[in-house]
Amino acid sequence: MEDSAAVAGLLWDRWLPAGVRSLVAEALPQGEPDARVLAVWLAGVHDIGKATPAFACQVDQLADAMRVQGLEMRSARAMGPDRRIAPHGLAGQVLLGEWLEEHHGWTSIRTGQFTVAVGGHHGVSPEHGQIKALYEHEELLRSPGASGRAWRQVQTELLDACAEQFGVADRLEGWRTVRLPQPVQVLLTALVIVSDWIASNPDLFPYFPDGASRSDQERLAAAWQGLDLPEPWRAEEPDGSAQELFTSRFELPAGAQIRPVQEAAVALAREMETPGLMIVEAPMGEGKTEAALAVAEIFAVRSGAGGVFFALPTMATGNAMFPRLLTWLDRLPGVAGSRRSVHLAHSKAALNEDFAGLMARSGRVVAVGVDEAAAAPRQRLDARHRAGAELVAHAWLRGRKKAMLASFVAGTIDQLLFAGLKSRHLALRHLAVAGKVVVIDEAHAYDTYMSVYLDRVLSWLGAYRVPVVVLSATLPASRRRELVEAYAGRSGTADSEDTTSSDAYPLLTAVVPGGVPVARRPQASARSTTVEVECLADDLGLLADRLESELADGGCVLVIRNTVRRVLETAHALRDRCGTENVTVAHSCFVDLDRAEKDSSLLRLFGPPEKTDDRPTGRHIVVASQVAEQSLDVDFDLLVSDLCPVDLLLQRMGRLHRHQRGQDQEARPEPLRTARCLLTGADWTADVPAPVRGSVAVYGRHALLRSAAVLLPHLDGGSRRPVRLPADISPLVQSAYGEGPVGPDHWHGAIKEAHEQFERHRDDQAERAAVFRLGNVGKPGRALFGWVAAGVGDTDDTPTGRAQVRDSRDSLEVVVVQRRGDGSLATLPWLPPDRGKRRRAGLDLPQDATPTQFAARTAASCGLRLPLQFSGETMDRAIEELEQLYLPKWQGKDSPWLSDQLILALDEDCQTRLAGFSLRYSSEDGLEVTLGADD
């Protein structure tokens, strides 16, 4: 108990961000002194429930010693299943509540808000029914008869001693009328959990008698030095103009001027009375990421945040953001020259080479002697990160429940949405975000199901006063209003100007908790593009003819299809006409290493002109799925796109003439110097356009028809009515997502029918998402009893975990290897070397022994999520077949990289059969799935 209390004090003093401490302090009469004492006391008494017969009976030898002292109890066998009614967390909560009522005059209605931190220290706050059941079995707390008085005396003496030892005895009177806000109750619970975990670690606090030779202070000092937790970031107010701020934090080219959106975002952040929510809507390529980081720095100073969480839509975008985050940290005051914890938060983070390098520099957590020699200097950072910040993936801050507690985190949006999912140890996820500035990227990419969780999370972030920056190319006015109202904690927050309905663009919208939103309408940068949009029939032969003509003088074309199947069909047809070497494929069904290599190749060939000189000089066509839609800074001469929701089409247009190539684009082939988009994927000859079936399955007919309707004037207008970027972005999006009629009169019946179907689907999504969604923030003083009742249990960033916050069917993930002709297994034969030039292709994978760590990691880097053909009933058949290849030395506990993984072994031609399907894989085309000939 003393160890936990001492650890809580150190965590409060040296690890908790100032903003978290302030939030707790404001709820108590004497502010921060009260808050620290309360945290220490709750950590100290958290295990008082172990002083009960229900707990003490578990070890006969110890129970006998207690019986000798008059503490009678039945044996564990005699108590039977009734013991489960009194888990020690719940028992401790009840005992502490009784003590406060009986010895300090508290009312029962006031005790729960304090004692719930004891009851919930194993991850789940007790429910009212559990509390009632325990009161009906008092013999589990104290044995009946004369022995009961002895039990009560011991429990009281322990609690009295804790009150004196931890300094609350003279404060309890002043706390009797306190109403702790529920966010404060969550934070105190989380702090007790963390304190308990650290104090229970025998590597830090050795069991008796190993640590008996040291004093309490020596044990604590040794443990804290061994834990070596990096302190939180203490942001410093950036001086100077926005231009000076961006110049010092980011690698701006000589003479470059920041964008108006960036300057306005910094100005608005400085003007806000207190940090809050800022929504930044601006065109692609306007530097929204840099704007968000600059605003985060300002918000952190003024809120006391100790870090930043950057939430992105996918693992690929998270991987791309991570090195940018590290580079920013190297230039950030308060980080440069200091030691700070960083983390990449998604299920395959350990396979990321940037993150793996940080993990390699973090040693094992173990107590050290206070008088031992100082540890050897840590390994120096590599050349790319030697600006002075020592960034570590701290060993203790790993794992699915602790990783988000690192100060600086880039990860998938799922990690944030989990904070709105009723699950075990949810308090830790809340503590993780409560001490940070949260940045949410690509906000337009999240559907109704995810938005149900996001809105609830925003309401809690507002209650924690967590600054939030939301980035989007543009948002429908209705969605902007929902975000603002969720964070502000009140509906109808728009003022008389109705700022949340503005169709200005670019647009900044800001609101503080409980406040009224304000808007800023910065000018767009001087960069603008006009895109001529033209219908193209959905015919592969016609497409090939058209591209042959368009590329007569060379040029680079991006063709975006809405399904992987259409990507592959298109690529095969174009290769027959244009040559295999002139067609590249990119989609989501590549193994992880191939996907990363594909992204790197696209950036090398089609990235900004100042960063690459490898752009193809002849003709080249990239056929891609939605992976080319966001986060890749690639630039093409011509765009062909399937019909999709208009905001996503505008994102795709952002890859068209993205960079200036010569005066008036004269470095592009002459026929392609005007930006053009050929819109296909629909039957344009029908009375109402008929999108192809795959697109309807992905996006729904309603969104596609409204997109076609708002684009119709541009499709009919040709060169006379191009889409003007960025001027037309907001009008197109607001019209497509608004409620007003769009399109010709004879379309309205079809759009109405599609809208009714969409409403049913959206209501179904919202209803299903609400099942496990966390409740609203309750009134101050209301205890968190049942906070995560009827939840999902443990959750993490696995396919199963992600499916709880995304409306996606269960999918199978496999590790892909190759089976040679002699039956041996090896890694895939074309894999590129790693950064250390070590060979990864064709590494032997012994079946009767554990693969080397490097070979196992390489194999694990070839993870592949199978497409939806393998969901539902087919999934069970596929799992049964995959489990026929069971390698205990791989899939058991001997290899952490491959433990519990399903292995998909391809033959020498990289083919196999699975669940009635034929599978073919190549590094050029990824996975191709066809129905087996005999099925």
N, C-alpha and C positions, 0 to 999 in steps of 0.2 A: 504494500500500500504506500509506504514511504517512497519507494522507487518510482512508482507511477506519478505520485504527486511532484517529486523532484523533477522528473522528466517534463511534466506539464509546465512547470515554472520555466524551464529552459526553453521549451518550445515557444512559450508566450514571449519571452524576452528576446530570443535570437532567431526565431524561424517564422512566426506568424507575421504576415504583412500588417502594416500600420492600419490599413483600412478595416481589416477584420477586427483588430483590437478595438478600434474606435466604435464599431457597430455594437459590440458587446458592452463596452464601457457606457455608452449613452443610455443603456437600459437600467443602469444601477445608480443609487444615490450619490456615491462618492466617485463615480467615473472609473477611470482605469485602475486605481488601486483596488477598488471593489472587484472589478472584472478579473484581475489577475488572481486574487485570493479565491474567488469563486471557482475559476478553472482548476486551480491547484487542489482545492478541497474536493471537488467532484471526482477528479482523477484519484485522489487519495482514498475516497470511500467507495469507489466503484465496485469493489469486490466484497463489500460487507455481506452480501447474500451468501457467501461461502460459510459464514458463521451460523449455519442452520443445520438441523438434522438431515434434511434432504440432500445436502451436499456432503456433509462430514461423514456420512455412513459409507462412503464409497471405498475407503481403504480400511480394512478391519483393524490393522495394527494401530493406526492413528485414532480410529474411533474408540478402541478399547482404552487408550490413554485418556481420552476425553471423558469417557464414562467414569473412570476412576475419580475425576474431578467433579462429578455430579452432573455432567451433561449427558443424560440418558438419551438414547435414540434406538429405534429399531434398526435391524440390518437392512442393507440395500435390497436383499431378496424379499424380506418381509414387507417392505414398502411397495415393492413391485412397480407397476407402471405409473402409480400415483406420483412418483418422483418427478415425472416429466411435467407435472403441473407447476413445479417450483424450480425452474431454471434459475441459476444464481443471480442473473441480471434482474429478472423480475422480482425475486425474493429481496434483493438489495433495494430495489425501488420501493417496495412496500415497507421494509424496515426503516428506511430513511424517512419516508413520509410519516410513519407512526411517530418516530422520534421527534420530528419537527412539530407535530401536532401536540404530543403529550408533554414534551419538555420545553417547548418554546412558544406555545400558544398559537401556532399557525392554524388557519382553516384548511380543510381538506381541498378546497377548490384552488388554493394557492400552492400546494406542495408539488403537484404533478409537473408543473412547468420547470421545476428544478430537478426533481428526481428522475425524470424521463431520460436524462443523460446517463444515469446508472442503469436503468432498465434496458436501454437501447445499445449498450456498449458492445454487444456482439452482433450488431448490424441491423436489428429489427426492433423497433419500439413496440412494447407490449400493447395488446388490444384490451379494450374494456372487459371483454368476456374472459380473457385470461386473468386479469386482475381479480375479477369477481370469483372465479374458480379457486384462486389461491386463498382468498379470504374464507372460503368454505372448507378449506383444508388447513387450518391453522397448525395442525400437528406437524406439518412439513416445515414450519418456521420455528416452532418451539414444541418440544415434547409435552404431552399433557401431564398434569399433576405437579408435584413439588419441583421436578426437574425443569418445568417450564419457567419457574422463577429464576433459576440459575441461567438458563438460556437468555432470558430477557436481560438479566443483569450484565452478562458478557456482551451482548449486542449493544446495550446502552453505554457500557464503559468504553467499548471500542469507538463508538460514534462521539462520545464526549471527548475522548483523547484526540481524535482526528480534528474536532472542532477547535481544540486548544492548539494542537500542533500546527495546523494549517491556517490559523488566524481568523476563523469565522465566528468564534464564540460571541464577540462583541458586535458583530455585524448582522446577525440573524434577525434582531429586532427591526432594524431598518429595512430588511428585505421582505418583511411580511406582507407589505402592500405592493410590492413590485409586480408589474405585468411584463414578463419577458416576451418580446416578439418571437414568433415562431422561427424566423431565420436565426435568431440568437440561440434558441434551443438546439437547432440543428448544428450550429457551429460548436457549441459546447459539447454536444454528443460526439462530434467528429474528433474534437481535441482529446476527449477521454479515450476514444478508440485508438488514436495514434499513440498516445502516452502508454496505454496498456500494451500495445504491440511492441513498442521499443523496450519497455521495462520487462517484458516477458521473454525477451530474446536472450538465451543463455550465453551467446557469444559476447554480448555486451554486459550482461549482469549474471556472472557465473553462479550456479547453484551452490548452496552450502554443502561442504565446507570450503569449496575452492576459493571463494572470495572472502573468507572470514578474516584473513590477515589484514584487510584494508578497512579503513574507517568509511563511514557512509559517504563523506565528501570525496574521499579518494576513489571509491567505487564509481560515484557519479561522474567525476572528472574523467576517469579512464573510459567510461562508457561513452560519454559525449565526444571525447576526442576520437574514439574509435569509430563512432557513427559518422562524424565529420560532415554533418548536413550543411550544404551551402546556405548562406543567409539569403533572405529575400532581396530582390532588387529595390533600391531606394532611388527612385527617379529624381533627376535634377531638372529644374525649370530651364527649358532651352531659351537662351537669350537670342536677340537679334531677330531679323526678318524671317519670313517663311523661306525666302530664297536662300538665306544663309543656313537655315536649318536643313534644308534638303541637300545643299551642297556638302555639308559636313557629314550627313548620314548616308548618302547614296552616291554612287559613282556617276555623277552627271558629266556628260562630255563638256569640254572647255567651251565656255560662252553660252551654255544651254540655259534657258529660262524655264522655270517651273510652269506648269499648266495653271490656268485660272481656277480650275476645280481644286487643285492642290492648295493654292493660296487661300481660297475661300474656306476650305475645310479647316485649315490651321487657324484662320481668323475666327471662325465660328466656335471652335473648341476653346479659344482664349476668351471669347465673349460670354460663354455660358456661365451662369451663376454657380452651378455645380456640374460636375460631369454627369452625363446621362447617356441616352441613345442618340447616335447620329447615323442617318441613312444617307449614303453617298450613291447617287445615280449618275452615271457618266458613261460616255461611249467607251468601247473597247480601245485599249491602247492609250488611255489618258492618265495612267499612273495611279489608279485607285489603290493598289497595294501599298505603294509608297505613302500615299495620303493617309491610309489607315494606320500605318506604323508611326507616322508623325503625330497624328491625333492621339494614338495610344500613349505616346510619350507624355504629351501634355495632360491627358486624362489621368495617367498614373501619378503624376506629381500631385494633382489636386484631389485625388481620391485615396491616396495611400496604397494603391495597388502594388503588389510585389512581383508582378510578372505579366505575361501576355499569353493568351491562347488564341491561335489562328485556326479557325475551323474551315475546312474545305470539303467539296462534295465527294471526292473519291480518294483512294489511296494514291493514285498516280499524281493527282494535283497536290496531295500532301507531300509526296516525295519531291516534287518540283519546288515546293515552297520551302522545304527544310533548309537547303543551302542558302537561300536568300535570307532566311531568318538568322542563320549563323553569321552571315556577312554583316547584317544590320547590327547584331549584337556586338561584333568586334569594334564597331564605331560608336557604340552607345555609352554616354557617360553613366557611371554607376555600374557598368558591366565591364567595360574595357579596363583591364588591370585588376579585375576581381575574379572570384570563383563563383560561378552560378550554375544551377542545374537546368538542363534542357532535356526535352524528350520528343520523340516522334511517335505519335499515338495512333497506331493502327495495327492490325493483327500481323502484318508482315514487316514491321519496323526493323526487326533484327536483321533482315536481309538487305536493308539499305546500307550502302557502303559508308555514307557520311555518318550515319548514326552508329554503325558498327565500330567505326574508328573511335567515337566518343566512349562507347561502352568498354573498349579495350583499355582505355586509360583509367578506368574506375576500378579500384581494388576491392577486395573483400571487406565486408563490415565486420570488425572485431574489436573488442576492447583493447586498449593499450595502457601500459604502465605510465603513471603520471610523471615518473622520474626517468623514463627511458629516453634514449637519444631520439631526436626528431627524425621523422621518417625521411627516406630519401626523396629528393625532388621528383615530382611527377613527370612523366614523359612529356617532352615539349610538343607543342602543337605542330601540325604540319604547316608547310609554307603558306597554304591558302588561308590559314586561320591563325597567324602569328601576331595579330595586331594587339595582343595583350589580354584579351578575355580568356580566362581558363574555363571552358565550357565542358561540363561533365554530365554523362548519363549516369547519375549516382546509383550505386548498386542497390541501396535500400529503397530507392524510389523507382523500382521496376515492378512489373507484375500488373495484372489487370485492375487491382483495387488501389494501387498507390501511384501509378505512373503519372496520372494527371496532377499530382501534388508538386511535380517539378515546377520551377518558376516560369520557364519558357517552353511552350508546347505548340507544335504544329501537328495537326491530325485531322481525321475525318469528322464530318459534322455529327456522325453517330455518337462520338464521345460527349458532345454537348447534349444531344437529344436524350442520352441515357440519364441525364440529370432530371428529366421529366418522366421517367419510367419507374414505377413502384418496384423497387428491387432491394436486395440485401446490401447493406453498407452504403445506401444512397447518401447518407450524411457525408461520407468521404468525398463523393463526387461534388457535393455542394461546397464543401470546404475548398476543394481544388479550384472551382471557378470563382468563389466569393473573393479570393485574394488577387484576381487578375483583371486586366482589361481583355474583353472578349471581342474578337473580330470574326465576323461571319461573312464568308466570301460566296459569290455566285448565289445570292439569295433567291433569285428567280428560278433556280433549278429544283426546288423542293415542292413536292406535290401536297395534296390535302392531308394525306396520312401523316407525313413528316411535319407538316405545318401545325397539326394539332399538338404535337409534342413541343415544337419550337416555340409556339405561342405561350404554352404553359411554362416552359423554361424561362422565357423572357419575363414573365410575370414575377417569377422568383428572383431573377437577376435584378429586376427593378427594386424588389423588397430588400435585397442585399446592397443596393446602391452600386452595383457593378457597372462600370462604364462599358458600353457596347457600341461597336462600329459595324454597320451592315453595308455590304458592298453589292451592287448589282448594276448590270448594264442599264436596266430599267425595270420598274415594277408597275403592275396595274395599280391604279389609285386605291382600289378596294384592299389590295394586299398591303400596301403602304399603311393604310389606316389601321388595319388589324395589328400590324407590328407595333405601331405607336401606342395603340390602346392597351395592348398586352403589357408592354413595358411600363407605361405610365400608371397602370393600375386603375384606370377609369375609362369608361366608354364616353363617346361624344367629346373627345378631347380637342377636336378642331375648333379654332376660333372663328370669328366672323368671316375671315378671309378663306376659311376652309383650306388651310395649308396642305393637309394630307390629300386633297383632291387635285392639287396643282398638276397641270400638264406641261409646266415649264421643263426645259431640259438644256443642259444638266441641272440637277436639283439636289440640294442638301436639305434634309429635314432633321430637326433635333427636338428632343423633349427630355425633361428631367422627371424623375419619379413623382407622380402626382401633379405634374405640370401640364402646360398647354404647349403644343408644338409650335415651333417657328421654322420658317423656311428661308433659304438663301438660293438665289438663282444666278450663279456665276455664268459668265460667258463661256461658250464653247471655245476650245482652242482654235487657232487658225486652220488646223488640219480639217479637211472635209473631203468627202468622196461622193460622187454621184454614181449610182448603180442602175444601169438599164436592166429591167427584168422582163423576161420573155418566157412564154409557155413552150414546153417541148413535150411531144407525145412520149408516153412511157413504152418505148420500143428500143431494144438494145442495138438492133441494126441501124436504126435512125440515129441513135446517139453516136455510134462509131463513125458513121458517115459525117456527122456534124463536127466531131472532134478532129477527124482527119482534115477537114476543110479549115477549121479554125487554127490548127497547128501547122499549117503548111510552111510557115516561116519559123517554126519552133514556138516554145512557150510552155508554161507550167499550169496545169489544170488541177483543180481539186473537185472531185466528185464525192458528194456526201449522200450516203444511203441510210435509211432509217433502221435497217436490220442487217445483221451479219450475212444472212443468206443472200440478200440483194447485193451486198458488197462483193461477195465471191462470184456471183453470176455475172456481174458487171465487169469485174477484173478479167475473168476468162474470156469474155467477148472482146474486150478491148485489146488484150494481148494477141488474140488471133489477128487483129487488124493492125495494131501499132507496134507489135514486138514485145516479147516478155521483158526485155531489159528496160523498156520505157514505161512500165506500169508498176507502181508500188501499192501494196495493200496495208491498211492499218485498221484494226478493230480490237474489240475487247477479248477475243478468244485466242490470245497468245499466252504462252507461259510467261511468268513474270520477267525473266531475264530478256526474253525476246521482245516483250512489250517495251521494256526500258530501252533496249537497243533501237527499237523502231522509233520511239520518240526522239532519241538522240540523233538518229539519222535524218529525221524530218527537220529538226532544228538546224542541222549542219547543212542540209541541201536547200532549205527554203526559209531560213531564218533571216534576221535583219541584215542588210547589205554590209553594215560596218562590222558584223561579227562573223561573216562567212564569205568565202569566195569560191565555194564548191557548187554553186547553183548550176543545174544542168544548162548547157548551152543549146541543146537541141530541144526536142519536145519531150515532155514527161507528164504523166498522169498519176495522181495519187487518188486511189479509191478508198474511202474511209467511212467508218460509221461515226457516231456522235463523239468519238474520242478526239476528233479534230475540231470540235465545236468550241472548246474552252481551254484556257490556260497555256496553249501552245502558241508561241509568237512566230507564226509561219505566214508566208505571204505568197499569194498565187495571182496569176494573170487572168484567169477565168474560173468561174464557179458554176458547177452544176449541182443542184440540190433537189432531193425529194421534198415535196410539200410537207411542211412541219409547222408547229405553232409559230406565230410571227416573231415573237421575241427570240426564239431559237434560230429562226432564219436570219434575223439581224445579227446574231452572234456569228453565224456562218459567214455572212457578208463581211464581218470584221476580219476575215482571213483573205479578203480580196483587195488588192492594191493597198495593203496595210502599210507599206513603206514607200517612200519616194525613191524611184529608181531613174535617176537622171532628170533633167529639166523636162517638165510636162510628161514624165514617165517614158522619156525617149529611149531608155535602156531596155524597155520591153519590146517585143515584136510589134511592128506597126499595127496589125489588125487587133491587137489586144491592149492598146494603150487607153481604151475606154473600158472602165470596169463594167462587166456584164455578168448577170446571173441567169442561167437557164433553169427554169423551174419545171420539174418533172415529177413522176411518182403519182400521177392522177390521170384519169380519163377526162381531158378538157373538152371533149366533143359532146359529152352528155349535157342534158338540160341543167343539171347541177353537178359540178365536178365530183368525180367519184375517186377518192384516194385509194391507193392499193391496199390490199388487206393487211399486209404487215404494218403499214403506217397507222392504220386504224387500231390495230392491236396495241401499238406502243403509246399512241397519243390520244386516241378517242376521236370519233368523227366530228364532234362539236368543235373542238379546238381547231381542227384542220379546215372545216368549212368556214369558220369565222376568219381564219387566217387568209384563206383564198378570197373571201369577200372584201377584206380591207385592202388586199393587194390588187384587186381587180382594176382599179383606175390606172395603176402603174403597169399592169400587164397589157391593158388595152392601149395605153399611151405610148409605150415603147420609148424611143429616144426623146419624145416630147414630154414625157412624165416620168423621169427616173426617180428612184428612191434616193433622197438626199440624206446622207449621213454626216452629222448626227441630227439634222433638223427634223427629219421625219420619224425618228425612232419613237419618241413619246406619243405623238398622235396615232401612229399605227398600233402601238401596244395598248393605249387607252381605248381605242375603238374596238380592237379585237377582244379585249377582256371586259369591256363595258356591257351594259344591259340594253343599249339602244339597238335598233334594227340596223343591219348592215347587208350589203349585197342587193342584187335585183329583187323585185317583188316575188318573182317565181321561185326564188331560193328560200323564201321565208318559211314555208311549210317544212322543208327538209331540215333547216336550221332549228326550228322549234322542236321537231321530233328528236333531233340529236341533243338539244339542250335538256329535254326531259330525261333522256337516258343518262346524260352527264350528271344531272342533279341527283339521280338515284345512285349513281356510282360514288359521287362525292359524299352523299349522306352515309352511304355504307362504309366508306373509308373512315369518316369522322367517328361513326359509331363504334367500329372495330378498334380504332386507335384509342378511344376513350376508356376501354376496358381496363387497361393497365396504366393509364395516365395518372400522374400524381395530382392530388387535389390542389385547390387554390390555397394561397397563403391565408391561414386562419387569423382570427383576431388576437391581439397581444394578450398573453396570459393563458390562452387555451393550450393545454398540454398536447404534445405530439402523439398521444396515444393512438395506435392504429394508423400511423402515418403511411406505412407501406403495406397495410392489410390487403389481402387478396392480390398480392403482387406476383412477380415472375420468379422470385428466388434470386439466385445469382445470375448476373448477366455480364457479358464481355463482348469484345469486338471480334466475334467469330461469325460465320454465316448465320448460325442460329440466333446469336445476340443481335446482329444487325437486322434480321428479319422482324424483330420486335419493334423497331422504330422506323422501318421502311416497309412499304406495302409490296413485298416481293415474295414470290414462292420460294420454298426451300430449294437450295441448289447443292450440288455435289462439288467438292473441291478435291482434286487429285494431285499427286506428284508424278510427273511424267519422266520416265526413264526409257532406255532402249534395251531390248533383249537381242543379244548378238546371235549369230548362227549356231554357236556352240552352247547356247543356253545361258551364258553369263549375262550379267546386267551391268550397264554403264550409264554415265550421264550422257546427255544428247551430244551428238558428234560435232555440232557447229558452234557451240557456245564460245563467246569471246573470252579472252583472258580477263582476270580481274585487274584492279588498279595497280596491284603489285606485279603485274605481268605473269601471274601464276596461271598455268593451263587449267581450264575448266572443262574442256571438251573431251568426251570419251574416257572419263575417269572410271576406274574399276570400282564396282560396288559389290563387294563379296556378300553372298547370300547367307553364309554360315558364320559370319562375323560382323561385328559392328563396323560400319564404314568409318574412315578417318573423319575427323571433325570437318576438314575442308571439303572432302567429297560429300559428306552428308549435307553440309550447308549449301553446296552447289546444287545437289539434287533438290533440296527444299526450295531453292530459288526458282525451280521449274514447276511451281504450283500453277494449276490451271482450273478455273471454274467452268464446269461443263454447262452447256447451254440448256434451255428450258425443256428440250426434248427429254432430259433425264430427271424431270421433276415428277411429282405425283406417284402413281403406281410404278412407273418405269424406274423411279429412283430405288425402290426396294429391290427390284431385279438387278439393277446395276451394282448396288452395294453387295448383294449376294455374290455376284460374279467377281467383283474386285477383291472381296475377302478371301477368294480362293488362293490369291497370292498373299500369304501371310508370312512375314519374315520376323520372327521374334527378336532377332538382334537389331532390327531396324525399328519396328513398330512397338516394341516393348519399352522399357524404361532405360535401355542402354544408350539410346541415341536421342537426345533432347530435340534435335532438328527434325527427326522423322517419326517420333513417337506418335502413335495413334493416327498416322496419315494413311490414306488409301493410295495404293501404288497402281498407276496405269502404265503397263509395259507395252511399248510399241515394238513391232518386229523390225528387221533390218531395213525394210522399205518405209518405216515409220507409219505403219498401219496396224489396225487391230479391229476386233469386233466387240461390242458391248451392248448388252440388253437389246439385241436385235438390230442394232445400227452398225454401219461401217464407219470407222473413224480413220481419217488420214490427217497427218500433221506435217507441216513444213515451216521452216523459219521465214519463208516468203509469204505464205498465205495463212499461217496459223492453223486452227482446227477446222476441218471440213467434216460435216456429219451428213450421211445419207442413209436411207432406210435399206437394210440388208436385202440382198436379192432373194433370199429364201424366206422373207417375212411378208 
